[in-house]
């Protein structure tokens, strides 16, 4: 790798490392939510019927079930997210 390629690569890596925390700070300041919470809400909004099974939502946002469950619970307390359970499709979340 030459010097130009190295600088380009490092710039990309620095951006990938620093951007998530910068987005988090801005979202928290402006909206009171984290970047991950925004990702969860946005993913649900884009889903058909604005509803997904928790396991499908976890896959879509690359989260573990425990982490997603905590975040959905937190969002449900603030009520931008309705959480409902169906007998045939347990653990479904929707906006």
N, C-alpha and C positions, 0 to 999 in steps of 0.2 A: 504494500500500500504506500503510495507516495504521500507527500506532505499535504497536498490539496485534498486527496481522498480521506486522509486521517482527520483533517479539520472538519470536513463535511460529516464524517461519521460521528465524531465527537459532538458536533452541534446537534445532530439528530438525537443522540443519546441524552444529552443535557436537556433538550426540549422534552423528550419523553419522560425524564425523571422529574423535571420541575413543573411542567404544565398541570398535572393532576392536583398538586397542592395549591397552585395559583388559582385554578378553577374552583377548588373547594373553598378557599378564602373568599373569593368573590361571591359565590353562590350563598355561602353562609351569611355574609354581610348584607346581601340584597334580598335574599329569600328565606333565610333561616333553615336551609336544607343543605346537605352535603352533596358532593358530586355523585356519589353512589346512590343516594336517595333520589336525585334527579334522574339518574339512569333507570332506576326501578320504575318511577312514575312514568317516564317517557316510554319505556318498553311496554308497560300496561296500556298506555294511551294508544299506542300503535297496534296493539293486538286486536284481533277480531272480537267485537263485543266488549272491548276494553277489559278483558278478563283472561286470566291464565291460571292453570294449576300451579301451585307453588313449585313443584319440581321442574316444570317447563320454564317458569320465570327464573329459577335458580340457574338453569342451563343458559338461558338467554343473556343473563347479566354476569355469568361466570362467578357465581357465589355458592358458598356452602349453604345447606339448608339451615343450620343454626344461625348463621349471619343474616340470611335473608329473613328468617322468621323474626329476629330481633328488629330489623329495619322495618318490616311490614307492621309489626306491633307498634313501633314508635310512630310511624306514619298514621296508623289507624287511630292512635290517641289524639293526634292533631287533626284528624278527620279529612284529609284530602283523599283518603283512600278508604273505600268500603271493604270490609272483610266479611266474607260469608262462606258458610260451609253447606254443601249440598250432600244429601245422603249418597248419591251416586258418584259425585266428584268431590271428595273431601279436600280441604285445604286449598280453596280457590280464592284468589284475590282479584279485585277489579278496582278501577278508578271510579 
